[in-house]
């Protein structure tokens, strides 16, 4: 997918965590720059041409929110993923208000972080206003609210339609359970149960019915991915 | 001890200041009355004396010295003691006529007003009376003295003086006594608060300030401080519980993982086994981290400032959304999940937290009830909202009611189902944050969990406003309790 090396700036003061994040991102084809404090983050953020910046909230010197805020005031619009050990709702709202584009609570799975970065990196590209989404033989008509797989109409509940739309818009990308809850159900919490899996399971039974090659895949430890069969 | 405290207290100092100010103003008032009264009386006497002199000078002008002597002698003979004083003396101050026996010494040098107390005037009086007179030198060298006995006036002044001194003293004494008594009462009440604070510092948060049941401002202060202590104690207990929970319930899986890794470290390397072990350990660590997050989250919700970030949430719509999310899970279990909601059921709250709490309740009902689940949102009371999650499962033994809200508490028969025993703790914390009453009701069969939200008043809709009803910490346990999840 990546025609050129996309660059990610990781702002994190804990060297080991930063190293793990860098390794994970590099594995997925990103070029990674590291900044260990707020001032370095500002410098690099202003000069570099990054697809995504991840910012830890609690940094030595300059607070992570402050970094994002200053970048925004200087006209840097690079999508920012704010990472914080503070998970309360107010903190998330504050983070987004400061100019962050997404908020991830520590401790997080690296795969979850990667999924969020992927989503943000894609957002920075052009968004096409399609009326019909297509993945392999799956076709979604957004105007007629109709879904067909191999020419056969699928009967989906309204929420299932939304869920599938989100999957199709993120074709080939891993989306986490928390991302689904936030984007489809508009709630921000980490359910203690496998409720999202069960819901996706039902959608999968409708989309991948019979012996059609499966489109919706479970990604262990993170979430799901909708992609065309190879 | 109490007396020295009384004397040092600010109330007492205030009382003293008040007494001083009051005494000074009373003294000023008395002084003014004294001054104006004596001035008035003195002026009257002076006018009388001046009139007498005018008359006598008239007599002198018309009839000369002899007529004056005659007039004075007549007066002395007819009314010697009526208070009027007259004396005519020659150039050497030897009396010629009048009712004074001797020319007063003070009147020898000057003319005009004099005051004096002769020995022989009214000798029966208890003290030497004060006389006031006007001295005039006549053209023929004689001296005329016309005056009045003004002893009445000085007696009057003395009475006023005595009254003033007595009155001011009595007033100050009474005020001081009142000041001391009020101060003692105040100091005693403050001392009770202080004693409780010291007891809390010395032993713990269990102490409370005694109230007298008078419902006065002191009782109100004591009650407010007591409820504050109650809240602090609750928060401290929460923190302690969390650390206890971490010690007990998080250390166990960590120890297990540590042991597993230690064993693996000693064993010969085996790529397949190692991979399985790492995957297993990561999954288990995720569970530990999740539990840890949940604990912190419950504590954060419990300690959170009420209504911060609250907005009007339609509970009916929210319930439908949560039910929709769990629809697939119910289908998988082969049971029905029904949701009936009133047209509008607005409550003031945090949508994410309410969503999560309701998710936990529905999840519990599905997991442990193994039966159809009904979610209903209906009006409650005047403008409140009642949310009920009802199942038809086996319920819970009666003795477990209170414990199901404890962190990590799980019933015997639910140990095999996934869950960490924190679901209901979070529901309880969210309920308290929203001022909602959480109650467990016998479902016959099964059980119902009720959440009763207070009315959403107009002022509540404004940001930062207080909830309509104070949250009740008391949780009702009616019959069957629900199971923790």
Interface residues (C-beta under 8 A of the other chain):
Chain A: X87 X88 X89 X90 X93 X105 X107 X109 X157 X159 X185 X187 X188 X189 X190 X191 X192 X193 X194 X195 X198 X199 X201 X202 X221
Chain B: X282 X283 X286 X289 X290 X293 X294 X296 X297 X300 X304 X308 X309 X321 X324 X325 X326 X327 X328 X329 X331 X332 X350 X351 X352 X353 X355 X356 X359 X360 X363 X367 X418 X419 X420 X422 X423 X485
